[in-house]
């Protein structure tokens, strides 16, 4: 038993296999989405319909992109903000709960002063 342990300790470590990084493929073209986006143009209502269509058809990343476009066109659009999971507090939109929490902590500190 001891000789096996000594033998194991005297062997060089096993080489670590080198695994190549995954090959990233270009995003697949989505002609149906592209056509719908072109048809919607800058019409907020049509863009919101497109975002919902994307969600219903397992195109969630595209849905987020459309909601972002709506926010660019109409910064206070509640449907787009909620689609992006933004939080409304004190009349302001926060893109993350962490951002909202920081604001609320700062607010509490200001009230204590």
Residue pairs with C-beta under 8 A, 6 or more apart in sequence:
30 59
30 62
33 50
33 54
33 59
33 62
36 50
36 53
37 50
37 66
39 46
40 46
40 47
40 49
40 50
42 73
44 70
44 73
44 74
44 77
47 66
47 69
47 70
47 73
48 66
48 70
48 77
48 79
48 80
50 66
51 63
51 66
51 67
51 70
51 80
51 83
52 63
54 60
54 62
54 63
54 66
55 63
63 83
64 83
64 84
67 80
67 81
67 83
67 84
68 80
68 84
70 77
70 79
70 80
71 77
71 80
71 81
71 84
74 80
75 93
76 93
78 88
81 88
81 93
84 95
86 93
86 94
86 95
87 93
87 94
87 96
87 97
87 99
87 100
88 94
89 100
89 103
89 104
90 103
90 107
92 103
94 100
94 103
